[in-house]
Amino acid sequence: MELTEAKQKFIESWGKLGSEWGINRTMAQVHALLLISPEALTTEELMETLSISRGNANMTLRDLMGWGLIEKQHRAGERKEYFYADKDAWNIARQVAKERRKRELDPVLKVLDELSKVEGDLNDPEFKTFNKSINDINELAKNVDKTIDTMLKAEENWFWGSIFKIFR
């Protein structure tokens, strides 16, 4: 397989993976292109390479910057904006975990905390089942939150070393 074909395959695969994780396919494809580009790219270069509209490109770039996955760069004497993605996989994983936590886990934890305070008769099978399920899910969600917190604070080697010790 030649480099051009391999790059296209990576972009398509990253886009598919992104959509499986609930991220817009185009957003994942733009991120993929920036990941494998040695230099920062302009909006026009992204549009041409991925065959997307200016509106789609601008919205996607704004979203990627909002996620903290890309940066906008300016070059002296030029009016064009350039976009660059951090190539460090550990930084990317931590940033995605941080954003997903904020957008998905934090709101669920808030609701679960509220639901865990519902009062009722522990002899009522319906309440007992509800209460146990909510408390179990809440405990799991809080453990996931602690794991994400550890990941966000940890150095890569320490984190993976700790994880792999668990499975030995």
C-alpha positions as CSV (number, residue, x, y, z in Angstrom):
1,M,0.0,0.0,0.0
2,E,1.3,3.4,-0.9
3,L,1.4,6.4,1.5
4,T,-1.4,8.2,-0.2
5,E,-3.7,5.2,0.0
6,A,-2.6,4.5,3.6
7,K,-3.4,8.1,4.6
8,Q,-6.8,8.0,3.1
9,K,-7.5,4.7,4.8
10,F,-6.5,6.2,8.2
11,I,-8.7,9.2,7.7
12,E,-11.7,7.1,6.7
13,S,-11.0,4.7,9.6
14,W,-10.6,7.5,12.2
15,G,-13.8,9.0,10.9
16,K,-15.7,5.7,11.3
17,L,-14.2,5.2,14.8
18,G,-15.2,8.7,15.8
19,S,-18.8,8.2,14.7
20,E,-18.9,4.9,16.7
21,W,-17.9,6.9,19.7
22,G,-20.6,9.5,19.1
23,I,-18.3,12.1,17.5
24,N,-19.2,13.7,14.2
25,R,-17.5,11.7,11.3
26,T,-16.3,14.9,9.6
27,M,-14.8,16.1,12.9
28,A,-12.9,12.9,13.3
29,Q,-11.7,13.0,9.7
30,V,-10.4,16.6,10.0
31,H,-8.7,15.6,13.2
32,A,-7.1,12.5,11.5
33,L,-5.9,14.6,8.6
34,L,-4.3,17.1,11.0
35,L,-2.8,14.2,13.0
36,I,-0.9,12.9,10.0
37,S,0.1,16.2,8.5
38,P,3.6,17.3,9.4
39,E,2.7,21.0,8.9
40,A,-0.3,23.0,10.0
41,L,-3.0,23.2,7.3
42,T,-5.3,26.0,6.2
43,T,-9.1,25.7,6.0
44,E,-8.8,25.6,2.2
45,E,-6.4,22.7,2.3
46,L,-8.7,20.8,4.6
47,M,-11.7,21.5,2.4
48,E,-9.9,20.4,-0.7
49,T,-8.4,17.2,0.8
50,L,-11.6,16.1,2.4
51,S,-14.1,17.5,-0.1
52,I,-16.1,19.4,2.5
53,S,-17.8,22.8,2.4
54,R,-16.4,25.9,4.0
55,G,-19.2,26.0,6.5
56,N,-18.6,22.4,7.5
57,A,-14.9,23.0,7.7
58,N,-15.3,26.1,9.9
59,M,-17.8,24.5,12.2
60,T,-15.7,21.4,12.5
61,L,-12.5,23.4,13.2
62,R,-14.4,25.4,15.9
63,D,-15.6,22.1,17.5
64,L,-12.1,20.6,17.5
65,M,-10.7,23.7,19.1
66,G,-13.5,23.6,21.7
67,W,-12.5,20.0,22.5
68,G,-8.9,21.2,22.9
69,L,-7.7,18.8,20.1
70,I,-6.3,21.4,17.7
71,E,-4.8,24.9,17.8
72,K,-5.1,27.8,15.5
73,Q,-1.8,29.3,14.3
74,H,-0.9,32.5,12.5
75,R,2.1,33.1,10.4
76,A,3.8,36.5,10.1
77,G,2.7,38.4,7.0
78,E,-0.1,36.1,6.2
79,R,-3.9,36.5,6.7
80,K,-4.7,32.8,6.5
81,E,-5.2,30.8,9.6
82,Y,-3.4,27.5,10.0
83,F,-4.5,24.6,12.2
84,Y,-2.3,22.0,13.9
85,A,-3.2,18.9,16.0
86,D,-1.1,17.7,18.9
87,K,0.4,14.4,17.7
88,D,1.0,13.0,21.2
89,A,-1.5,10.1,21.6
90,W,-1.4,10.3,25.4
91,N,-2.3,14.0,25.4
92,I,-5.1,13.3,22.9
93,A,-6.5,10.5,25.0
94,R,-6.4,12.7,28.2
95,Q,-8.1,15.6,26.4
96,V,-10.8,13.4,25.0
97,A,-11.4,11.8,28.4
98,K,-11.6,15.3,30.0
99,E,-14.1,16.5,27.4
100,R,-16.3,13.4,27.6
101,R,-16.2,13.5,31.4
102,K,-17.5,17.1,31.2
103,R,-20.1,16.5,28.6
104,E,-21.3,13.0,29.6
105,L,-20.2,11.7,33.0
106,D,-20.6,14.9,35.1
107,P,-24.3,15.4,34.1
108,V,-25.0,11.7,34.8
109,L,-23.3,11.9,38.2
110,K,-25.4,14.9,39.1
111,V,-28.7,13.0,38.3
112,L,-27.5,9.9,40.1
113,D,-26.6,11.8,43.2
114,E,-30.1,13.4,43.2
115,L,-31.8,10.0,42.6
116,S,-29.8,8.3,45.3
117,K,-31.4,10.6,47.9
118,V,-35.0,9.5,47.0
119,E,-36.7,8.2,50.2
120,G,-39.0,5.3,50.3
121,D,-40.0,2.1,52.1
122,L,-37.1,-0.4,52.0
123,N,-39.7,-3.2,52.4
124,D,-41.3,-2.1,49.1
125,P,-39.8,-4.4,46.3
126,E,-40.2,-1.6,43.7
127,F,-38.3,1.0,45.8
128,K,-35.7,-1.5,47.0
129,T,-34.9,-2.5,43.4
130,F,-34.8,1.1,42.2
131,N,-32.6,2.2,45.2
132,K,-30.1,-0.7,44.7
133,S,-29.9,-0.1,40.9
134,I,-29.3,3.7,41.3
135,N,-26.7,3.2,44.1
136,D,-24.8,0.5,42.2
137,I,-24.7,2.6,39.0
138,N,-23.8,5.7,41.0
139,E,-20.9,3.8,42.6
140,L,-19.7,2.6,39.2
141,A,-19.9,6.1,37.7
142,K,-18.0,7.5,40.7
143,N,-15.3,4.9,40.2
144,V,-15.1,5.7,36.5
145,D,-14.8,9.4,37.5
146,K,-11.9,8.6,39.9
147,T,-10.2,6.6,37.1
148,I,-10.5,9.5,34.7
149,D,-9.2,11.9,37.4
150,T,-6.2,9.6,37.9
151,M,-5.6,9.5,34.2
152,L,-5.8,13.2,33.8
153,K,-3.2,13.8,36.5
154,A,-0.9,10.9,35.7
155,E,2.1,10.6,33.5
156,E,1.6,8.0,30.8
157,N,4.2,5.5,32.0
158,W,3.0,5.5,35.6
159,F,-0.7,5.2,34.5
160,W,-0.1,2.2,32.2
161,G,2.2,0.6,34.6
162,S,-0.5,0.8,37.3
163,I,-3.2,-0.5,35.0
164,F,-1.1,-3.5,33.9
165,K,-0.1,-4.4,37.5
166,I,-3.8,-5.0,38.1
167,F,-4.0,-7.6,35.3
168,R,-0.9,-9.5,36.1
